[in-house]
Amino acid sequence: MTIVAPVELAPPRVAAPRNALVEFCRQQPLGAISFVVIVVMMFAGVFSHLVAPYNPFDIDFASILAPPSWEHWMGTDAFGRDIFSRVIYGARTALVIGFLSSFIGSTIGAILGAASAYFGGRVDEIIQRIVDILLAFPLIVLALVVVAALGRTLVLGIDINLILAIAIPIAPRVARVVRSAALSIRVMPYIDAARAAGYSNLRIIGRHMAPNLAAPYLIMLTAHIAQAILLEASLSFLGLGVTEPTPAWGLMLSGNASDFFREAPWMIFFPGLAISLAVFAFSLFGDSLRDYLDPRFKV
């Protein structure tokens, strides 16, 4: 009688977890490029004092309206200030105001949208009518009304009212998107189970609905940073945003820049290029993030 030794089966191979950043770069190459641009902007804004070759506030009357050269890469303005240094420091202004405005507006909008979808009835009706009223105004018009009504309030050198003026038009747009996502989550069985277990409304919204609303919230937060940067530049250009001598891209396009656009076109070209690049990068990154997080776009 021949005894056959038992055959040992090899354990099944478990696929190693993929890095989320690497997977995002592989699936969304344009989003990866825009992410690199955003990181460079953030680095330039945070370490402006190391990147900028000159102090953005220094006035040099001997170099007024100097064209781009090796000494001044982007030329100088009507006061002899180095435009490249002011563009670098302007990235800090744009990113701080853009991120804070988008974060405040998106957070308020997400709370209103989740509460509107969860409670429904009269609460939903009241919130949605307020949202409809705010959506009736274009972004720039509503921001102009708010900033003109609130005036200026500086805290640590940041105009809080300017941030609120940009955040308020963003909130209803985020609220509408989050509400549509929360309506489908509200009817899920685990929400009914949480209600049957006697959990409070705040716990159900915070512990069970909020994690599933994180993806649309992050997408809207990222996408609206671009709109916030553009709004800040528009308000500064109109004289209702950042004031002199603070380096700001929109402010660099107004005032003397419009008077010397024929003799010194670089005063308009480089700040405008910075605004366009920032808005394009954040918009493209927001679209790529939506395609990556939304399961409907998965192949």
C-alpha positions in Angstrom: 0.0 0.0 0.0 1.4 3.3 -1.1 0.9 6.3 1.2 0.6 9.5 -0.7 1.7 12.6 1.2 -0.9 15.4 1.4 -0.4 18.2 -1.1 0.0 21.5 0.6 -1.9 24.2 -1.2 -0.2 27.6 -1.5 -2.1 30.4 0.3 -3.9 32.7 -2.1 -2.1 35.8 -3.0 -3.6 39.0 -1.7 -3.1 42.0 -4.0 -1.0 44.7 -2.3 -2.9 47.9 -1.6 -2.1 50.6 -4.1 -1.0 54.0 -3.1 -3.9 56.5 -3.6 -1.6 59.2 -4.9 0.1 56.9 -7.4 -3.3 55.6 -8.5 -4.6 59.1 -9.0 -1.6 60.1 -11.1 -2.0 57.0 -13.2 -5.7 57.5 -13.9 -5.7 61.3 -14.1 -2.4 62.5 -15.6 -3.8 66.0 -16.3 -4.9 66.1 -12.7 -1.4 65.1 -11.6 0.1 68.0 -13.6 -2.3 70.5 -12.1 -1.5 69.1 -8.6 2.2 69.8 -9.3 1.3 73.3 -10.3 -0.7 73.8 -7.1 2.1 72.4 -5.0 4.6 74.8 -6.6 2.2 77.7 -6.0 1.8 76.7 -2.3 5.6 76.4 -1.9 6.1 79.8 -3.5 3.4 81.3 -1.2 4.6 79.8 2.0 8.3 80.5 1.4 7.9 83.8 -0.5 10.7 85.3 1.6 13.1 82.7 0.3 11.9 82.5 -3.3 11.4 86.2 -4.2 14.7 87.9 -5.1 13.5 91.3 -3.9 11.3 92.8 -1.2 7.9 93.4 -2.9 7.5 96.7 -1.0 10.9 98.2 -2.0 10.6 101.2 -4.3 13.4 101.9 -6.7 13.0 105.1 -8.7 16.0 104.3 -10.8 14.3 101.1 -12.2 10.8 102.5 -12.9 9.1 100.6 -15.8 12.2 98.5 -16.4 11.5 95.7 -19.0 12.1 92.1 -18.2 15.8 91.3 -17.8 18.2 89.1 -15.9 18.0 91.6 -13.0 14.2 91.8 -13.0 12.8 88.7 -14.6 9.3 90.1 -15.1 10.3 93.8 -15.2 9.2 96.5 -12.7 6.1 98.6 -12.2 5.5 102.3 -12.1 7.1 102.5 -8.6 10.2 100.4 -9.5 9.0 97.4 -7.6 10.0 94.0 -8.9 7.0 92.3 -10.5 8.3 88.8 -10.1 8.6 89.3 -6.3 5.1 90.8 -6.1 3.7 87.8 -8.1 5.4 85.4 -5.7 4.0 87.2 -2.7 0.7 87.5 -4.4 0.4 83.7 -4.5 0.2 83.8 -0.7 -2.6 86.3 -0.8 -4.5 84.4 -3.4 -4.1 81.0 -1.7 -5.0 82.2 1.8 -8.1 84.1 0.8 -9.1 81.5 -1.8 -8.7 78.5 0.5 -10.4 80.1 3.5 -13.3 81.5 1.4 -13.8 78.1 -0.3 -13.5 76.2 3.0 -16.0 78.4 4.9 -18.5 78.6 2.0 -18.2 74.8 1.2 -18.6 73.9 4.9 -21.6 76.1 5.4 -23.2 74.8 2.2 -22.5 71.2 3.1 -24.2 71.6 6.5 -27.2 73.3 5.0 -27.5 70.7 2.2 -27.2 67.7 4.6 -29.7 69.2 7.0 -32.1 70.1 4.2 -32.1 66.6 2.8 -32.3 64.8 6.2 -35.1 66.8 7.8 -37.1 67.5 4.7 -40.5 69.1 4.9 -40.7 72.7 6.1 -36.9 72.8 6.9 -36.1 71.7 3.4 -38.5 74.2 1.9 -37.1 77.1 3.8 -33.5 76.3 3.1 -34.1 75.7 -0.6 -36.0 78.9 -1.1 -33.1 80.8 0.5 -30.7 78.9 -1.8 -32.8 79.8 -4.8 -32.7 83.5 -3.9 -28.9 83.5 -3.5 -28.5 81.5 -6.7 -30.4 84.1 -8.6 -27.4 86.5 -8.3 -24.2 85.9 -10.2 -21.1 85.2 -8.1 -19.5 88.5 -8.7 -22.6 90.6 -8.1 -23.4 88.9 -4.8 -19.8 89.3 -3.7 -19.9 93.0 -4.6 -23.1 93.5 -2.6 -21.7 91.7 0.5 -18.3 93.4 0.5 -19.8 96.8 -0.1 -22.2 96.3 2.8 -19.7 94.8 5.3 -16.7 97.1 4.6 -13.3 96.0 5.8 -12.3 94.2 9.0 -8.6 93.3 9.3 -7.6 90.4 11.5 -3.9 89.5 11.4 -3.6 91.4 8.1 -6.5 89.4 6.5 -9.7 91.1 5.5 -12.3 88.8 7.2 -15.2 90.6 5.4 -13.6 89.9 2.0 -13.4 86.2 2.8 -17.1 86.2 3.9 -18.1 88.1 0.8 -16.6 85.4 -1.3 -17.8 82.5 0.9 -21.4 83.5 0.9 -21.9 83.1 -2.9 -20.2 79.7 -2.7 -22.4 78.3 0.0 -25.7 77.9 -1.9 -24.0 76.2 -4.8 -22.4 73.6 -2.5 -25.6 73.2 -0.6 -27.5 72.2 -3.8 -24.9 69.6 -4.8 -24.6 68.1 -1.3 -28.4 68.0 -0.9 -28.8 65.9 -4.0 -26.2 63.4 -2.7 -27.7 63.4 0.8 -31.2 62.6 -0.6 -30.0 59.2 -1.9 -28.2 58.5 1.4 -31.2 59.4 3.6 -33.3 56.4 2.3 -30.5 53.8 2.9 -31.3 51.0 5.3 -28.5 51.8 7.7 -30.0 55.3 8.2 -33.3 53.7 9.1 -31.5 51.3 11.4 -29.8 54.2 13.1 -33.2 56.0 13.6 -34.7 52.7 15.0 -31.8 52.4 17.4 -32.7 55.8 18.9 -29.7 57.7 17.8 -30.0 61.5 17.7 -30.3 63.4 14.5 -26.9 65.1 15.0 -25.2 61.7 15.5 -26.9 60.2 12.4 -25.9 63.2 10.2 -22.4 63.4 11.7 -21.5 59.7 12.0 -23.5 58.0 9.2 -24.2 60.6 6.5 -21.2 62.9 6.6 -18.6 60.2 5.7 -20.6 59.4 2.5 -20.8 63.1 1.7 -17.0 63.6 2.0 -16.3 63.0 -1.7 -18.7 65.6 -3.2 -17.6 68.0 -0.4 -13.9 67.7 -1.3 -14.7 68.0 -5.0 -16.7 71.2 -4.5 -14.1 72.6 -2.0 -11.3 72.2 -4.5 -13.2 73.4 -7.5 -14.4 76.6 -5.7 -10.9 77.6 -4.7 -10.4 78.6 -8.4 -13.6 80.7 -8.3 -12.6 82.2 -5.0 -9.2 83.2 -6.4 -10.9 84.8 -9.4 -13.4 86.6 -7.2 -10.6 88.0 -5.0 -8.7 89.2 -8.1 -11.9 90.8 -9.5 -12.8 92.6 -6.2 -9.2 93.8 -5.8 -9.2 95.1 -9.4 -12.4 97.0 -8.6 -10.9 98.5 -5.4 -13.1 96.5 -3.0 -10.6 93.7 -2.1 -7.0 93.8 -1.1 -5.5 97.4 -0.8 -2.1 98.8 -1.5 0.7 98.0 -0.8 -0.3 94.4 -0.3 0.9 92.2 -3.2 -2.2 90.8 -4.9 -2.6 89.7 -8.5 -5.9 91.5 -9.1 -4.6 94.7 -7.5 -1.5 94.6 -9.8 -3.9 94.7 -12.8 -5.6 97.9 -11.6 -4.4 101.4 -11.1 -1.1 102.3 -12.8 -1.0 99.0 -14.8 -4.0 100.2 -17.0 -2.3 103.5 -17.5 1.0 102.0 -18.8 -0.3 99.0 -20.7 1.2 100.3 -23.9 4.6 101.3 -22.6 4.9 98.4 -20.1 2.6 95.5 -21.1 4.5 93.2 -18.7 2.7 94.9 -15.8 -0.5 93.3 -17.0 0.7 90.2 -18.7 2.5 88.4 -15.8 -0.1 89.0 -13.0 -2.8 88.0 -15.5 -0.9 84.9 -16.4 -0.6 84.0 -12.7 -4.3 84.3 -12.2 -5.1 82.2 -15.3 -2.6 79.5 -14.3 -4.0 79.3 -10.8 -7.6 79.2 -11.9 -6.9 76.6 -14.6 -4.9 74.4 -12.2 -7.5 74.3 -9.5 -10.4 73.8 -11.9 -8.6 71.0 -13.7 -7.6 69.4 -10.4 -11.2 69.6 -9.1 -12.5 67.9 -12.3 -9.9 65.2 -12.1 -10.7 64.6 -8.4 -14.4 64.3 -9.3 -13.6 61.7 -12.0 -11.3 59.8 -9.6 -13.7 59.7 -6.6 -17.0 59.3 -8.3 -17.7 55.6 -8.9 -19.8 56.4 -12.0 -16.6 57.5 -13.8 -14.8 54.3 -13.0 -14.0 52.0 -15.9 
